[in-house]
Amino acid sequence: MSIWRSLSLAALLLLGACGSSDNGDSSGNAPQAPKITTQPAAQSVSVGKTATFSVTATGTAPLAYQWQRSGTAITGATASSYTTPAAATADNGASFEVTVTNSAGSVTSNAATLTVSAAAVAPAIVTQPASQSVTVGQSATFTVVATGTAPLTYQWLKNGTAITGATAGSYATPAAATTDNGAIFKVTVTNSIGAITSSAATLTVTAATSTTDVLTYHNDNSRSGQNLTETVLTPATVNSTKFGLLHVLAADGLVDGQPLIASALSVNGALHNVVYVVTENDSVYSYDADTGAALGHVSVLGSGETPSDNRGCSQVTPQIGITSTPVIDRSAGAHGTIYVVAMSKDAGGNYYQRLHALDLVTLAELPNSPVAVQATYPGTGNNSVGTTSFDPKQYKERAGLLLVNGTLYTAWASHCDAGPYNGWIIGYDESTLAQTQVLNVTPNGTQGALWSAGGGMAADSTGNIYALVANGTFDTTLDTSGFPLQGDYGNAFIKVSTASALQVTDYFDMDNTVTESSNDQDLGSGGPMLLPGLTDSGGIVRQLAVGAGKDGHLYVINQANMGKFSMSNNAIWQDLTTALPGGVWSTPAYFQSTVYYGDVGSTLKAFGIQHALLATTYTSQTSMSFAYPGTSPAVSANGSSNGIVWAVENSTPAVLHAFTATNLATELYNSNQAASGRDHFGAGNKYMTPTIANGKVYVGTPTGVAVFGLLN
């Protein structure tokens, strides 16, 4: 054999040896065992749905797969993913894993659990929205109850149009207007399966039928000035677009007394909300409070008499008739009774003060009415011959009447400071008009009038009376119990027991009272107000009262311990010495732990209360000021919500203002806002205190009562 043939044969044998090896791939590398890079994930499905489990693996191909359920191989499940049959509840909790194999080995995945829930259900409505009926100014709430697989979504519709933001199971409308009457509300409920729309619910809106009474000055005997049952007048409805002057109820003279309201009163066989108006011409009027229709009018002048002249004093001018706010008792007499005090004179120059009891429907005098106001009291003061005497020509009833436990209380002021005069509180049995109680608060001195700036004495739940006395004699020499030795309480904040004979049982007088009285800087220029029980920081409920006069202080009194008198300090609950720099000729109001005061030439201020303490400075104030005599605010609200503070500005023209109770800087409305003087109601009147009831606001004027309300 040749050498070349031998070499070729050797080469072929070598190549054959290499090509016949079965270890390694065609490239000559060792095979790689499978490795799982993405494990199967647990799956959740509802009954009837399928679940898919997947695995990702690497390794030398080919890779073979075998899925197992709870350790048992699944026939035909030999791919990298496995889709189950439609799941049943019995499949809940089953575990699935996969083994991946190749020529180099195998690997088994982690187990993945199948969770099977009940089948998804389309929404169904089990309680349809119900039709609602509300009065103007109220909100209506529509509610639906639906079932179906969560999550459920909601969309409410009004007259077929989706309502922005109305995406809950209930929907509360804004304050309803008459234009909302007949509106149709539906709701569409949706989930992943489908949607369903409810039946229609109709909104019926009727005129307000609230029957709120205002039977005494500032609404109650605490003189809070708050009406908490107002549903029509809200911050959403009180603006110059929706709210304004409706009409003016005509009267024959200056209206100084606050208009009063008796609601749902039967007059001539029909129910009326009735507003009562008194004038300085000694007239009493009744009007339908809603329509303005005249219902009654009576003059309480005696035969041949006229209203009094102004007694040389410009405070009430040009005549004096009925100055104070009356009081109404709806349970007295056949139809209820309104009590008024009137001043008059006859042709012979004699002056009279009389207390009248008038039927609430007919305005006729009731039995024993009227009664002339006369009184005496032991003392050595003015008109004294061992007793002091009440001279009717020297006084006017400026403070509102007070009705406590069947007794009518009158409080008397002078004409300017024209003497001689004292401070008188005189009580009458409301059934018989017999005089039952008398108190002279300066019996051995002078002055001490009870002005209250048209406000009124206040009374607590046990019948104690609280009053602010004007400048006058105060005995700085005290008895052993801390009371003035001669019983003279000029310039004091007094508490008077009505249990038997009227008696001062506690008081406060400022340390510089003599100087203040000498300078006519009296406390009695303002009206008192009692606060509801307030809890202090120690958990004790305190019964407090507030009062302010000309000296700029805001005095906060503890009714249980008023502080009496000391020449060195004012030992009272709080003395806010600079709170009311303009001085006060008005009565405050209260709402939701806030006291509202309007001092002269200054802003209307809110003083918040925490732990039975008033804030030492105002917590909010109006942006505008109120000229003399400041303003006596009133509050309307629906419970604790929708609070509005109302105030009248004594200007020409007069202006009615409305502010949000939570922030007086926010003015909702004033009667100058509407174009062309639409809401002007005449010149100002310093005794104007607004009355708010049943969707209306009533303001006394020099010639009648302006009535404000919703315009549509």
Secondary structure as GFF3:
##gff-version 3
##sequence-region A 1 712
A	DSSP	alpha_helix	3	19	.	.	.	ID=ss1
A	DSSP	beta_strand	35	38	.	.	.	ID=ss2
A	DSSP	beta_strand	43	46	.	.	.	ID=ss3
A	DSSP	beta_strand	52	54	.	.	.	ID=ss4
A	DSSP	beta_strand	56	58	.	.	.	ID=ss5
A	DSSP	beta_strand	64	69	.	.	.	ID=ss6
A	DSSP	beta_strand	72	73	.	.	.	ID=ss7
A	DSSP	beta_strand	81	83	.	.	.	ID=ss8
A	DSSP	three_ten_helix	89	91	.	.	.	ID=ss9
A	DSSP	beta_strand	95	102	.	.	.	ID=ss10
A	DSSP	beta_strand	105	108	.	.	.	ID=ss11
A	DSSP	beta_strand	112	117	.	.	.	ID=ss12
A	DSSP	beta_strand	124	127	.	.	.	ID=ss13
A	DSSP	beta_strand	132	135	.	.	.	ID=ss14
A	DSSP	beta_strand	141	143	.	.	.	ID=ss15
A	DSSP	beta_strand	145	147	.	.	.	ID=ss16
A	DSSP	beta_strand	153	158	.	.	.	ID=ss17
A	DSSP	beta_strand	161	162	.	.	.	ID=ss18
A	DSSP	beta_strand	170	172	.	.	.	ID=ss19
A	DSSP	three_ten_helix	178	180	.	.	.	ID=ss20
A	DSSP	beta_strand	183	190	.	.	.	ID=ss21
A	DSSP	beta_strand	195	197	.	.	.	ID=ss22
A	DSSP	beta_strand	201	206	.	.	.	ID=ss23
A	DSSP	three_ten_helix	217	219	.	.	.	ID=ss24
A	DSSP	beta_strand	226	227	.	.	.	ID=ss25
A	DSSP	beta_strand	243	250	.	.	.	ID=ss26
A	DSSP	beta_strand	260	267	.	.	.	ID=ss27
A	DSSP	beta_strand	270	278	.	.	.	ID=ss28
A	DSSP	beta_strand	283	288	.	.	.	ID=ss29
A	DSSP	beta_strand	294	299	.	.	.	ID=ss30
A	DSSP	beta_strand	306	309	.	.	.	ID=ss31
A	DSSP	beta_strand	319	320	.	.	.	ID=ss32
A	DSSP	beta_strand	327	329	.	.	.	ID=ss33
A	DSSP	beta_strand	337	345	.	.	.	ID=ss34
A	DSSP	beta_strand	351	359	.	.	.	ID=ss35
A	DSSP	beta_strand	371	372	.	.	.	ID=ss36
A	DSSP	beta_strand	376	378	.	.	.	ID=ss37
A	DSSP	beta_strand	387	389	.	.	.	ID=ss38
A	DSSP	three_ten_helix	392	394	.	.	.	ID=ss39
A	DSSP	beta_strand	395	396	.	.	.	ID=ss40
A	DSSP	beta_strand	402	404	.	.	.	ID=ss41
A	DSSP	beta_strand	407	414	.	.	.	ID=ss42
A	DSSP	beta_strand	424	429	.	.	.	ID=ss43
A	DSSP	beta_strand	435	440	.	.	.	ID=ss44
A	DSSP	three_ten_helix	452	454	.	.	.	ID=ss45
A	DSSP	beta_strand	458	459	.	.	.	ID=ss46
A	DSSP	beta_strand	465	468	.	.	.	ID=ss47
A	DSSP	beta_strand	493	497	.	.	.	ID=ss48
A	DSSP	beta_strand	503	508	.	.	.	ID=ss49
A	DSSP	alpha_helix	513	518	.	.	.	ID=ss50
A	DSSP	three_ten_helix	523	525	.	.	.	ID=ss51
A	DSSP	beta_strand	529	530	.	.	.	ID=ss52
A	DSSP	beta_strand	534	535	.	.	.	ID=ss53
A	DSSP	beta_strand	541	542	.	.	.	ID=ss54
A	DSSP	beta_strand	544	547	.	.	.	ID=ss55
A	DSSP	beta_strand	554	558	.	.	.	ID=ss56
A	DSSP	beta_strand	574	576	.	.	.	ID=ss57
A	DSSP	beta_strand	589	590	.	.	.	ID=ss58
A	DSSP	beta_strand	594	598	.	.	.	ID=ss59
A	DSSP	beta_strand	602	610	.	.	.	ID=ss60
A	DSSP	beta_strand	613	614	.	.	.	ID=ss61
A	DSSP	beta_strand	620	626	.	.	.	ID=ss62
A	DSSP	beta_strand	634	638	.	.	.	ID=ss63
A	DSSP	beta_strand	641	649	.	.	.	ID=ss64
A	DSSP	beta_strand	655	660	.	.	.	ID=ss65
A	DSSP	beta_strand	663	670	.	.	.	ID=ss66
A	DSSP	three_ten_helix	675	677	.	.	.	ID=ss67
A	DSSP	beta_strand	691	693	.	.	.	ID=ss68
A	DSSP	beta_strand	696	701	.	.	.	ID=ss69
A	DSSP	beta_strand	704	710	.	.	.	ID=ss70
###
